[in-house]
Amino acid sequence: MSSISVLYLIGMALVFAGQRLFGDETLSQVLTGCGVLAVLAALGMRVGAKSKAATDNHRKAQNAALGCMLIGASSLALYALSTDSAVAMLGFEDEAATRWSVPFMALWPIAFLVGTLPTMAIDMVLADSPVVLQPRRVAQARESWMVVALGIAVVFPLNYLADEFNERWDLAYFRTTEAGEATHGVVSTLSEPVVVRAFQAPASDITPELEAYFGPLVGANLSFEVVDHAAEPALTSELKVRDNGYIAVTFGDDTKTWKVGTELDASKRNLKKLDTEFHKRLLELARGKLTAYFTVGHGEMSWKGSGVGPERKLTQLKKIFEAQSFRVKELGLSQGLGDTIPDDAGVVVIIGPEEPFLDAEVAALQRFLDGGGSLMVMLEPDGDPLDDLLASLGLKRGEGTLTSDKNYVRVSGGQSDRQNVVTNRFSSHGSTATLSKNSRALPMALPTSGHLEELDDFTGKVTVTVRSMPDNWADLDGDLVYRQDASEDKKIRNVAAVSSTGDEEGDMKAMVIADATAFSDLVLASIKGNQVYVWDGLAWLTDQEEAAGSVESEEDVKIQHTREDQVVWFYGSSLGIPIVIFLGGLLRVRSRSRSRKKAGEA
């Protein structure tokens, strides 16, 4: 870039700084004045360069650059005409002032781009051809960068029109969710009538979406109606509904409400998870809220904690419990784990413990089970095996991590992917009824999964519910390579099982699966089979098998990255891409230098 263009750009930058960056009037005037003088000086230098041009082609190129620079410099005049000072000097007010200033406000950046970019391009051609200059190259550079400038310039009037008319185009996918199997199941077993009221204005564009969802659910024990808040003041006061945009679900004397909104564009997110929200409140009304206690103090996975990767985070699992109308609480020594499990415990969950439980804690859990409690256990191959507790359930954790060289999920592309095994082998037990009926469509992902073995001396009932694929082996030495011997043979292994003392209400129930990572945010957010396993399992544990299945949701899933992924993305974008661009430019310059050298030698 020539010194003329540098001075021109410095002048433009000074004008911009004086007009936009500094509020002090004196400093603003000084910077603006210096900027204008620098631009004028650059124009003078361009005229001088034209007169000193070595050849006629160079003179024509300098003339073209001067013309473009004059267009760029005219942006200063156009900008001046759009300022408040110019409007006041001309005596315009209100609408007349707007009609005057708006065109100039849109034109000055266009003039700047259309003049400046071709000037820089012509300068580059001149610097590249100091002796022999082809006019065609000058014309191509000017025309090409003129097109680029006009393309960028389109943004300015579009921005003004968008701001003025506030028009929006939503090209995102949207569909109101449909009622899932779990919701239909709960509705079919209602013992009392449920009334669902949607509070919307008569012409609301959300009403058809709500009618499409609730229509198939309407039956003997569920009715649906649309109510205008302003037309029913007594009803809205009784149900404590503040305005339109709410849905109220009434069961007996109890009512639960939540907000979906009144404008379709603003309510799409709420409509995508409509089934989740309705199912949650319907269960709470029909069954009452239960409490799920997650054990803590042994390195268990949790929904809490900063800096924890998605492979150890339980945010999605907690949401499923809450959608099943559970209050989710922690259970440690201070909450009674070493003595007595709280009386309101609907289910106790142990997920991914790394350290052993105290004998008193195991005894408390055993008393809870003996009293007809429900337990959900999710283990890891390298975590605490919970030998004593599992022995009371007729199970024990086997050795090794399930590995496959055929049926696995490719993530990193390395051999470690072999332990991201999958399966679609489910029994027809109540805890896996939906998975069994839809095994082809709903496989489960089991990253770093162990396996279970049954004990012979258990007096209760053990049912294996999830099995591995036949090509899986239990990797014992960590080399991820199959060795054909007795210790690493390929065969079907037990991944999950349920244990109970009977089939009557009040009997002990327990679910055990040898893979806790399968229910972390890393997996559960995107694998439907794993979600359904939790849904059906909770329904079986709480004697609510009519709620088996899953709720439907069209809500966008947030992409989860591990810490290693984030490091790669950060350094790849901040260092990798610029380095690639720099090296590409360097190779291009070297190639052109060699070409000119060869041409000179010839």
Secondary structure as GFF3:
##gff-version 3
##sequence-region A 1 602
A	DSSP	alpha_helix	3	16	.	.	.	ID=ss1
A	DSSP	pi_helix	17	21	.	.	.	ID=ss2
A	DSSP	alpha_helix	25	51	.	.	.	ID=ss3
A	DSSP	alpha_helix	56	82	.	.	.	ID=ss4
A	DSSP	alpha_helix	84	90	.	.	.	ID=ss5
A	DSSP	alpha_helix	94	128	.	.	.	ID=ss6
A	DSSP	alpha_helix	135	153	.	.	.	ID=ss7
A	DSSP	alpha_helix	155	165	.	.	.	ID=ss8
A	DSSP	alpha_helix	181	188	.	.	.	ID=ss9
A	DSSP	beta_strand	194	199	.	.	.	ID=ss10
A	DSSP	alpha_helix	207	214	.	.	.	ID=ss11
A	DSSP	three_ten_helix	215	217	.	.	.	ID=ss12
A	DSSP	beta_strand	222	227	.	.	.	ID=ss13
A	DSSP	three_ten_helix	229	231	.	.	.	ID=ss14
A	DSSP	alpha_helix	233	239	.	.	.	ID=ss15
A	DSSP	beta_strand	246	251	.	.	.	ID=ss16
A	DSSP	beta_strand	254	259	.	.	.	ID=ss17
A	DSSP	alpha_helix	264	272	.	.	.	ID=ss18
A	DSSP	alpha_helix	274	287	.	.	.	ID=ss19
A	DSSP	beta_strand	290	295	.	.	.	ID=ss20
A	DSSP	three_ten_helix	310	312	.	.	.	ID=ss21
A	DSSP	alpha_helix	315	323	.	.	.	ID=ss22
A	DSSP	beta_strand	326	331	.	.	.	ID=ss23
A	DSSP	three_ten_helix	333	335	.	.	.	ID=ss24
A	DSSP	beta_strand	345	351	.	.	.	ID=ss25
A	DSSP	alpha_helix	359	370	.	.	.	ID=ss26
A	DSSP	beta_strand	374	378	.	.	.	ID=ss27
A	DSSP	alpha_helix	387	391	.	.	.	ID=ss28
A	DSSP	beta_strand	395	397	.	.	.	ID=ss29
A	DSSP	beta_strand	401	403	.	.	.	ID=ss30
A	DSSP	three_ten_helix	415	419	.	.	.	ID=ss31
A	DSSP	beta_strand	420	423	.	.	.	ID=ss32
A	DSSP	beta_strand	425	426	.	.	.	ID=ss33
A	DSSP	three_ten_helix	430	432	.	.	.	ID=ss34
A	DSSP	alpha_helix	433	437	.	.	.	ID=ss35
A	DSSP	beta_strand	444	447	.	.	.	ID=ss36
A	DSSP	beta_strand	452	454	.	.	.	ID=ss37
A	DSSP	beta_strand	461	467	.	.	.	ID=ss38
A	DSSP	beta_strand	473	475	.	.	.	ID=ss39
A	DSSP	three_ten_helix	486	488	.	.	.	ID=ss40
A	DSSP	beta_strand	494	500	.	.	.	ID=ss41
A	DSSP	beta_strand	509	513	.	.	.	ID=ss42
A	DSSP	three_ten_helix	517	519	.	.	.	ID=ss43
A	DSSP	alpha_helix	521	524	.	.	.	ID=ss44
A	DSSP	alpha_helix	528	541	.	.	.	ID=ss45
A	DSSP	three_ten_helix	545	547	.	.	.	ID=ss46
A	DSSP	alpha_helix	563	571	.	.	.	ID=ss47
A	DSSP	pi_helix	572	576	.	.	.	ID=ss48
A	DSSP	alpha_helix	577	601	.	.	.	ID=ss49
###
